[in-house]
Amino acid sequence: MRIDVFTIFPTMVDRFCSEALLGRARANGLVDLRCHDPREYTTDVHRTVDDAPFGGGAGMLMRPEPIASSIDAADAPRPLYLLGPGGRRFDQAMATELAGLGGFSLLCGRYEGIDHRIREHLVDGELSVGDVVLAGGEVAACLVIEAVTRLLPGVMGNAESPITESFGADGLLEEPNYTRPAEFRGWEVPAVLRSGDHARIARWRLAQRLHRTIAHRPDLIAARGGVSPDEQRLLEEFPAVPYP
Ligand SMILES: C[S@@+](CC[C@H](N)C(=O)[O-])C[C@H]1O[C@@H](n2cnc3c(N)ncnc32)[C@H](O)[C@@H]1O
């Protein structure tokens, strides 16, 4: 997969994407990440990428010419998404969608954002990583890149993970999980997980996913059409593990 990122802080993105799973995926040739710096396309002696907004107002905006020139020169894969708080909310469904493409590109804003003509004419859409305002698009770009690339075949050790974890096939949050020791500071691992009864463990796990999602993300329960009569019985059979 090829991913191109347009940013005036290419090192921030490159460094983050050089570690752990993603770093290995790049080293193995599974991910071809290319950063392009609009500042390289400025023509003035100060290499200026920002200017004051027409009509006045707080802060500075990114000028259109260096961004447009860097996009023209890169031959980057489409879609090209601007990162911005006003965009479509990036979620696991969209990560899965992007993971199915051969590549995509991201444009990071800074200051108070970018000249709107870039948004209107040169990008294919806008992506938000949440209802929060960051100082720049680089952290958002890293979030998108990590969420997408871990879904690519060969990147994660366990191909089952995206199916069984939160927002997976059943649309629920993940159940609580435990590792050794079986008792830690007097806190015990639920007996069912040590029973060896795999059918019962699977039922307990589904019950815990349901309990947790009902308590913490009722919107996800509504989105999957509620709880079936069989699932209701599971909820009664297995009480919820405390989940503060
Ligand atoms: C300070 S923000 C600009 C915010 C803009 N003035 C507004 O009110 O919507 C600077 C840059 O950070 C990035 N950014 C900030 N919050 C973001 C979010 N929630 N999701 C994605 N990118 C974000 C965008 O690239 C944006 O152009």
The ligand as an SDF file (V2000), in Angstrom:
LIG
                    3D

 27 29  0  0  0  0  0  0  0  0999 V2000
   -5.8110   24.4390   14.7680 C   0  0  0  0  0  0  0  0  0  0  0  0
   -6.4170   23.3380   13.5580 S   0  0  0  0  0  0  0  0  0  0  0  0
   -7.5070   24.3520   12.6500 C   0  0  0  0  0  0  0  0  0  0  0  0
   -8.8950   24.3360   13.1630 C   0  0  0  0  0  0  0  0  0  0  0  0
   -9.8700   25.1870   12.3410 C   0  0  0  0  0  0  0  0  0  0  0  0
   -9.5550   26.5880   12.4890 N   0  0  0  0  0  0  0  0  0  0  0  0
  -11.3000   24.9220   12.7890 C   0  0  0  0  0  0  0  0  0  0  0  0
  -11.8000   25.6870   13.6230 O   0  0  0  0  0  0  0  0  0  0  0  0
  -11.8960   23.9430   12.3330 O   0  0  0  0  0  0  0  0  0  0  0  0
   -5.0560   23.1130   12.4870 C   0  0  0  0  0  0  0  0  0  0  0  0
   -5.0570   21.8140   11.7020 C   0  0  0  0  0  0  0  0  0  0  0  0
   -5.0710   20.7190   12.5780 O   0  0  0  0  0  0  0  0  0  0  0  0
   -5.6860   19.6190   11.9710 C   0  0  0  0  0  0  0  0  0  0  0  0
   -6.7530   19.1260   12.8770 N   0  0  0  0  0  0  0  0  0  0  0  0
   -7.1850   19.7450   14.0020 C   0  0  0  0  0  0  0  0  0  0  0  0
   -8.1400   19.0480   14.6090 N   0  0  0  0  0  0  0  0  0  0  0  0
   -8.3350   17.9400   13.8560 C   0  0  0  0  0  0  0  0  0  0  0  0
   -9.2210   16.8350   13.9570 C   0  0  0  0  0  0  0  0  0  0  0  0
  -10.0990   16.7220   14.9500 N   0  0  0  0  0  0  0  0  0  0  0  0
   -9.1480   15.8620   13.0080 N   0  0  0  0  0  0  0  0  0  0  0  0
   -8.2610   15.9620   11.9800 C   0  0  0  0  0  0  0  0  0  0  0  0
   -7.4100   17.0050   11.8400 N   0  0  0  0  0  0  0  0  0  0  0  0
   -7.4390   17.9820   12.7580 C   0  0  0  0  0  0  0  0  0  0  0  0
   -6.2390   20.0870   10.6330 C   0  0  0  0  0  0  0  0  0  0  0  0
   -5.3770   19.6540    9.5950 O   0  0  0  0  0  0  0  0  0  0  0  0
   -6.2510   21.5830   10.7950 C   0  0  0  0  0  0  0  0  0  0  0  0
   -6.1250   22.2430    9.5550 O   0  0  0  0  0  0  0  0  0  0  0  0
  1  2  1  0
  2  3  1  0
  2 10  1  0
  3  4  1  0
  4  5  1  0
  5  6  1  0
  5  7  1  0
  7  8  2  0
  7  9  1  0
 10 11  1  0
 11 12  1  0
 11 26  1  0
 12 13  1  0
 13 14  1  0
 13 24  1  0
 14 15  1  0
 14 23  1  0
 15 16  2  0
 16 17  1  0
 17 18  1  0
 17 23  2  0
 18 19  1  0
 18 20  2  0
 20 21  1  0
 21 22  2  0
 22 23  1  0
 24 25  1  0
 24 26  1  0
 26 27  1  0
M  CHG  2   2   1   9  -1
M  END
$$$$
